[in-house]
Amino acid sequence: MRDAIALSILAAITLLMFAVAGLYYSAYNRYRASLGLPTDNTPVITLPTMRHH
């Protein structure tokens, strides 16, 4: 039972890291776009939920 709890915590941390990285990437892209710089449309993190283009 303890293994299942540890595994779920690990999965939650991993998902959280992906979410933070995705938010950071989109914010960085928006910052570059506001400066008039070309935005990189090839994200390292390709989460299906974050593709709103």
N, C-alpha and C positions, 0 to 999 in steps of 0.2 A: 504493500500500500504506500509505503514511504517513497518507493521508486516512482510511482505514478505521479505523486505530488511534486517531486523534484523535476520530473520530465515536463510537467505542465508549467512549472515556474520557468524552466529553461526556454520553453516555447514562447511564453508570454514575453520574456526579456528579448528574445530574438525578434519577435513581431514588433515590439516597441522600438527596437533599434532601426528596423526597416522603416517604420512610420516616421521617426525623427529624421532619418537620412532623406526620406522622400520630401518631407516638409522643407528641410534645409535646401534641398536641390531646387525645388520649385521657387523658394524665396530668392535663391541666388540667381535663377533664370530671370525672375521678375526684376531684380536689381540691375542685371545686365541690360535687360530690355529698356529700362527707364533711362539708362545712360546712353542708349542708342547703339550699344554693342551687339554684335551677332550672338544670338542665343544658341547654345549647344542643344540640338534636339536628339542627341543620342545618349540618354541617361544610362548610367551604370546599373542603377536599380530599375528594373522593368516590372513594376507591379501593375497587374491589370486594372486594379481599382484606381490607380493614379493617372491613367491615361485619359485625360479629359480634353485632348487636343482635337 
